[in-house]
Amino acid sequence: MANENKGNFFTIIKNNMVGVMAVVVIVMLVIPLPKVFIDFFMIINLALSITILLTVIYTPRASSFSSFPQVILFVTLFGLGINISSTRLILSAQGSSTAALQRTQSAMVQAFANIVAGNNLVIGFVIFIILIVVQVVVITKGAGRVSEVAARFTLDSMSVKQFDIDNQLANGSITDEEANRMKEELRRDIDFYSNMDGSSKFVSGNVMAGIFITVVNLIGGFIVGMVQHKLDFQSSLNLYSTLTIGDGLLSQLPSLMLSFATGILVTGDKSDDTLGTKIISEFSIDGIIYVIVGFVLIIMGFIFQNGTQFLLLPIGGGLVWYGYSLSSKKKSEELKAREAEAAKASAGKNAEGSNAEQDSVAHLDPLSLELGFALIPLVDKDKGAELLERISRIRREIALDLGLPVPKIRIIDNMNLDPNEYSFKIRGIEVGRCKIRLGYYMCMNTGAVTEELKGEATRDPAFGMPAIWVPETERADAEQAGYAVVDPPTIVATHITEIIKNHASDILGREEVSVLIKDTEKTNPIVVDEVLNGSKRKFSYGELQEILQGLLLEKVSIRNMVTILETVSRFGSVIGNPWELTEKVREALGTQICMQYVDEDSRLRVINVSQNWQQKILDHAQYPQDGSKPMVAFDPVDGRAWIKSVSDTIQGVRAMGYLPVIMCSSVVRLLVHYSIEREMPGLVVISDKEILAAGNSISLEVLGEITEEGVN
């Protein structure tokens, strides 16, 4: 029980130590302290200053010591409190003689004064003044200036560093996690150097205050000694000069170490090596340096014949020996490195010879953008690299929109392309190609054009709209005329975005499925375990890939992986086909699917499929025994009639200004979709159960019905 209470006591002290010390510091500024307490706090102040200095030396990155600005403020105020208490003790001492007055003073103050001054006050004052000058002119002023410059350059370079991180993310050089970590480190650096810019003023202010207090000690003590204690001039001068030197040293020495620590911290780089490691590494680059220095000292030892040769010659010889040993070590390491490299190259050649046929097959990138040489400026960092930033945004937007973890897009130049042409490929297969013109803008007539301009005819690669190219000088005229004006980077980025959306199911591979599963497992490990290690059925990544591809094929977001996996786990033991499970998942995501197509009033306008057509589709449905997708095997007459009925109906809906959305029974939804996807790709088909799942989130309006006679 006693040990437990003792542990609780120390825990309370540890948790509240900073708050208690802050209150003690404030009290020290007001309430007189006995000399024992003052000696104790002086020792603590010295120890704390040394601890801070050594902590800084062993801290690799400045921003890793993030509490340093607050520590400076606290220690500065603590030192000032001690200085004020010591001054009060010096001036308020009582006694009728010099010996009596000395007995009332701080032992630490007298000890430091005796060490520096001894019996010679002139030497003590000279050393004290030199110490003050070194601290004010060299260390404190330099540390403050470096803090200001570091803060300014860190803040000025913030946008450039942020842009560089985004470029690396877009290039695929780093992952999203690495980008987030680098941005967090950048934010910490900015916060640290911004705080240090102000905190360095506390250090310089502390030095000025210490000098002022020292002058007050000397003048005030001299007056008190002669007027109040009736000491003679010499005795008063000796006593209070000695006490002033000791008190000044005890106040300035911790300040000197704080200034030194500040200078070391803000002048450091952003590597992960400590100061000692960096110095050892950088001063051992080449041993010839020490050989030269050693020979210089040896020559000086032979020239000087006043006794210094007994120091110069051994030191010079030691440096020569160290330089030769360092050079020998470097040569040995270089020889070992060359031997290892040669062995590696030999092993590589052997492997190349034994696997020449295998290595001749080039690796296919999941996604690649090939550029003609005239389009290289779009990704040139020296020229802005606008396209890189846009590609980075594309990957993030697709991940948010469809839930698809888009693989890294490799950007390469292709001399076989037209100089102004680019090609986008998925696993080596071209899925999009277009020619654009740098220095020109693509202008599209969206119906608001008041005056037509002349330009080179072209088509928007993303949506196939007719457009014209106009030079940069005519951009303002095109905008004023009502054209939608698009620059080349936006054209390429929009085209890539639409390609990825339209081919999302092709992009999703098992590696991407693994990423999705691992991300879900971080927050919902149980549902992932049920799907991958279920007692009734265990799903492989390939089976999950088919389900997710079925959703992406109709532009259904797979971001809600928890609901998808829960549905798969629920129905997986009774449903064997991936396409049937996909339909169950769609029903579970009914609200999400319906909300994609509602208007601002949450109204979903649909076209119904008549019962006759639904029955006829069921009658002609075929379900392959291997579990692959079902199909509708219409005879030629019924097939043409079905496509004509759908086409006539959706044309009428488009004439009303609405997006055509087909609604049918969940039993035939997939069959309806498969029966029209070839002739009318992109047409939305939803089931009645998906609409029921949305519930009161939407209101339904039926615009028409697909019948055998057309629009009804």
Secondary structure, 3 states (H helix, E strand, C coil): CHHHHHHHHHHHHHHHHHHHHHHHHHHHCCCCCCHHHHHHHHHHHHHHHHHHHHHHHCCCCHHHCCCHHHHHHHHHHHHHHHHHHHHHHHHCCCCCCHHHHHHCCCHHHHHHHHHHCCCCHHHHHHHHHHHHHHHHHHHHHHHHHHHHHHHHHHHHCHHHHHHHHHHHHHHCCCCHHHHHHHHHHHHHHHHHHHHHHHHHHHHHHHHHHHHHHHHHHHHHHHHHHHHHCCCCHHHHHHHHHHHHHHHHHHHHHHHHHHHHHHHHHHHCCCCCCCHHHHHHHHCCCCCHHHHHHHHHHHHHHHHCCCCCHHHHHHHHHHHHHHHHHHHHHHHHHHHHHHHHHHHHHHHHHHHHHHCHHHHCCCCCCCEEEEECHHHHHHHCHHHCCHHHHHHHHHHHHHHHHCCCCCCCEEEEECCCCCCCEEEEEECCEEEEEEECCCCEEEEECCCCCCCCCCCEEEECCCCCCEEEEEEHHHHHHHHHCCCEEECHHHHHHHHHHHHHHHCHHHHCCHHHHHHHHHHHHHHCHHHHHHHHCCCCCCCCHHHHHHHHHHHHHCCCCCCCHHHHHHHHHHHCCCCCCHHHHHHHHHHHCHHHHHHCCCCCCCEEEEEEECHHHHHHHHHCEECCCCCCCCEECCCHHHHHHHHHHHHHHHHHHHHCCCCCEEEECCCCHHHHHHHHCCCCCCCEEEEHHHHHHHHHHCEEEEEEEEECCEEC
